[in-house]
Amino acid sequence: MKFQITYKATGEVAKFRANDWQSFDSEIGSILRYVYTHNTPESDYEFVVDGQSVSLALAEKAANFARKEWEAKRTETKKPIRISVGATCLPNTYKTVWVKK
């Protein structure tokens, strides 16, 4: 998937690669908060997913779908393990690391 957001007021275009769904999702969240808190129209922005112009809601769904695909691929190829990072055995000294299966 390729993502793009055009800000019609300034003419600025933000382009995101297919594997940069996290930045796209973050930008969508910022726009959602701005649209709903300031009562601005959604038509001030143009969202493009895979070369097709979509609405804000569909752009958000596309970002969520890309996240789910990434998580599914990660669980197929990697497994989580917990390693100790500190000198004690306290629970807060462990972190999760993903390693190849």
URWOUR-V532126 format. One record per run of one state. SS is the DSSP state (H for helix, E for strand, - for the rest). FROM is the first residue (numbers start at 1). TO is the last residue. If there is no record, write none. Layout:
SS/FROM/TO
SS/FROM/TO
This chain:
-/1/2
E/3/7
-/8/11
E/12/16
-/17/20
H/21/38
-/39/41
H/42/44
E/45/49
-/50/51
E/52/54
-/55/55
H/56/77
E/78/84
-/85/90
H/91/93
E/94/100
-/101/101
